[in-house]
Amino acid sequence: MAGPEWESLEQCLEKHLPPADLREVKRILYGKETRKLELPGRAFEAASKGDFELQGYAFEAAEEQLRAPRTVRVGLVQNRTPLPADAPVAKQVTALHRRIEAIVEVAAVCGVNVICFQEAWTMPFAFCTRERLPWTEFAESAEDGPTTRFCQKLAKKHDVVVVSPILERDREHGDALWNTAVVISNSGAVLGKTRKNHIPRVGDFNESTYYMEGNLGHPVFQTQFGRIAVNICYGRHHPLNWLMYSINGAEIIFNPSATIGALSECLWPVEARNAAIANHCFTCAINRVGEELFPNEFTSGDGKKAHRDFGYFYGSSYVAAPDGSRTPGLSRNRDGLLVAELDLNLCRQVNDIWNFKMTGRYEMYARELAEAVKPNYSPNIVKE
Ligand SMILES: NC(=O)NCCC(=O)O
């Protein structure tokens, strides 16, 4: 399994394929080519000084007679945890705030309207350990915790909608923990929150020790820049989870994640892209990057020797469009900001071509699913 030494699939293809082959491979693997965005030179200078990658692409839609283009720029952020996991909690959070603040400054220079950070961005992904302290100390109120207040300032300062995935402490309900994304309007107001609906029980992803499946359904947030939703990490393996956000009208679905190469790297390019196609919307897949090492060894009942590392978070964040095209990914080994310009008119245009919304047999599925979840259900198998 490749670690940080292997930069990206794109870099490998570009290095080894002759131009004509590369064009065809990209046509099939990436769909219609996305145009490179002209971003300001000072944004690249700041990214280079801050030691993070900056890439920008644009998806185009056909011109319409009655609707003006609905152009929006999204920013996807992938980053390492700047301090080791055994540093004091407050210092780790502050270091992450400073890191993100610098990246958001650059996003603002690039004209980003909606920005999304990685899953549980204010902490190391410590759920592998199953230890409570100090990790539960990273949990904060979604409504008025220090990270939400920090994001409100960013949102207002840069006129940007912020999607901030955190570990939530729900004071109103017995101090329960949740894996939550807070959506902050560009006005600075907290628009609302959404919770991770599907909790992994695979490999070292021992998250069920900390929080339960989300109980807020599939909210979609109407922002000045379009209707957005957040399908947190493991929810991307569940097509019906994507579907419900789309049924509620999402035009862009963010998928802030934390996942490692040995487990999911071959699924990564497929799942969010497939969701964009199946639901006539844009999807934004964001992953952590790098290695995280924990103070104490842990095991996960899978026969592996006790270890202190979580494996390799392979970055590779990307955006996919309803027509099946996608941007190249950010690298597997560096912090990065991916800026993508979307014309939301593309959602309806592709819908009118492929008609998945119109041809979906939702009423039939609803009826059959309602039967299938009953305890006395017997699967509809026709036998000789
Ligand atoms: N954070 C999280 O849910 N990870 C689970 C593993 C995966 O979905 O790839």
The ligand as a Tripos MOL2 file, in Angstrom:
@<TRIPOS>MOLECULE
LIG
    9     8     1     0     0
SMALL
NO_CHARGES

@<TRIPOS>ATOM
      1 N1        -14.6580    8.3620    9.1030 N.am      1 LIG1
      2 C1        -15.2600    7.2910    8.6110 C.2       1 LIG1
      3 O1        -16.4660    7.1360    8.7010 O.2       1 LIG1
      4 N2        -14.4490    6.3710    8.0330 N.am      1 LIG1
      5 C2        -14.8830    5.0680    7.7250 C.3       1 LIG1
      6 C3        -14.1100    4.4720    6.6480 C.3       1 LIG1
      7 C4        -14.5950    4.8080    5.2980 C.2       1 LIG1
      8 O2        -15.7840    5.0970    5.1280 O.co2     1 LIG1
      9 O3        -13.8010    4.7770    4.3680 O.co2     1 LIG1
@<TRIPOS>BOND
     1     1     2 1
     2     2     3 2
     3     2     4 1
     4     4     5 1
     5     5     6 1
     6     6     7 1
     7     7     8 2
     8     7     9 1
@<TRIPOS>SUBSTRUCTURE
     1 LIG1         1 GROUP 0 **** ****
